[in-house]
Amino acid sequence: MTDSFDDNDAFAAAGLRLTVDLDALVENWRDMAHRSGRARTSAVVKADAYGLGIEDVGEALYLAGARDFFVATADEGATLRLYAPDARIFVLSGIWPGMERVFFENDLVPVIASEEQLTFWMSVLSDYGDYPCALQVDTGFNRLGLPMEDALALADDVSRPASFAPVLVMSHLACGDDPANPMNRQQLEAFRKVSAAFEGIEASLANSAGIFLGPEYHFDLTRPGIATYGGEAVPGIANPMRPVATAEARIIQTRFVKAGETVGYGRAMQLTRDSRLAIVSAGYADGYMRGQSSGGVPLRQTDLPGGHGFIAGHRVPVAGRITMDLTIFDITDLPDNLVRAGDYVELFGSNILVDDAARAAGTIGYEMLTSLGLRHERRYVSEEAEE
Ligand SMILES: *Cc1c(COP(=O)(O)O)cnc(C)c1O
């Protein structure tokens, strides 16, 4: 490759490409901040910013004003630190022996979520002195977090060292995406006790869905993830967020196939009419999940119809089984000569919403985004930056 072969050429030539609309991302985050009312709004950028790239996403949100970030691991925090110089970065999986250095060097705040971690953290403080932490308290999710009683006892413990200085106490909702579920209120009541016990320390409960539950759930800091990335926070209501990610795959070949013939592995689809098919360069290794096949996937719930792509103004169904690197779409209903090899099919984006693609695969937008794989040529677009 020569030097003149720049990124745009690579994008134009890519078999598989992902466009991330940073303006939409920032607008969604601001929308979440607006809905969070008086609470401050953080940015959850774990799992490589939900598959969209922690570097570019982290920087865009930092420039938009985010100063609190959540990552899952210390490595993610170390990467983010380069793009969010003076932000507070919380590490949700906490700290373990041997990780002190990466925390201190990158100024990361561990979220202490178990008795073991708390014990270790106290020993870190006695060795190294004051350092901030966050506390996660379990209010019914039964995933991470100190049990309620232990957290309340800790809050009242006058003998705890002065160097123990939590800057945030948090918990996580199990059913935020189901507003009518009584679990939400139970967790709210429990978390109110926790935040009252840790008076003077900031409190955080709401993820994206929790923000939609209303002001009672917002406390001091909200933690939106999926909504910022354009995904559905609350299924069953129109998604007010702008799509952020567009995945497209190139048509490598089109072909005419006679009625009665079968398509692909396992002859999973038999054609009932003379058909035109487009073979595109994306498969399950790229997160285009096999569950979206038109048929022939015995493990899929039988009521799912299979996925669709979008090209030249038309929705086109997946034909047969999705394979590792390739997917076949039925383009018979498109006018002749409208599409040809070299054109791109949208796998998801503003026409096929990521959550609709996910539903066709029997999963959720979160999994679709974080499964994108390594083969997409990525492009980040922003009107604001182009001046
Ligand atoms: C992932 C995560 C979030 C963000 O959740 P979304 O549903 O994506 O908004 C918030 N808090 C915690 C603890 C998380 O693990």
The ligand as an SDF file (V2000), in Angstrom:
LIG
                    3D

 15 15  0  0  0  0  0  0  0  0999 V2000
  -23.8340   -1.1730   31.7310 C   0  0  0  0  0  0  0  0  0  0  0  0
  -24.1950   -0.4380   32.9580 C   0  0  0  0  0  0  0  0  0  0  0  0
  -24.8810    0.7900   32.8750 C   0  0  0  0  0  0  0  0  0  0  0  0
  -25.4330    1.3340   31.5820 C   0  0  0  0  0  0  0  0  0  0  0  0
  -26.6110    0.6290   31.2740 O   0  0  0  0  0  0  0  0  0  0  0  0
  -27.5090    0.9530   29.9920 P   0  0  0  0  0  0  0  0  0  0  0  0
  -28.6660    0.0340   30.1430 O   0  0  0  0  0  0  0  0  0  0  0  0
  -26.6760    0.6260   28.8090 O   0  0  0  0  0  0  0  0  0  0  0  0
  -27.8700    2.3840   30.0460 O   0  0  0  0  0  0  0  0  0  0  0  0
  -25.0750    1.4930   34.0570 C   0  0  0  0  0  0  0  0  0  0  0  0
  -24.6500    1.0090   35.2420 N   0  0  0  0  0  0  0  0  0  0  0  0
  -24.0230   -0.1760   35.3580 C   0  0  0  0  0  0  0  0  0  0  0  0
  -23.5860   -0.6610   36.6930 C   0  0  0  0  0  0  0  0  0  0  0  0
  -23.7820   -0.9470   34.2240 C   0  0  0  0  0  0  0  0  0  0  0  0
  -23.1700   -2.1400   34.3450 O   0  0  0  0  0  0  0  0  0  0  0  0
  1  2  1  0
  2  3  1  0
  2 14  2  0
  3  4  1  0
  3 10  2  0
  4  5  1  0
  5  6  1  0
  6  7  2  0
  6  8  1  0
  6  9  1  0
 10 11  1  0
 11 12  2  0
 12 13  1  0
 12 14  1  0
 14 15  1  0
M  END
$$$$
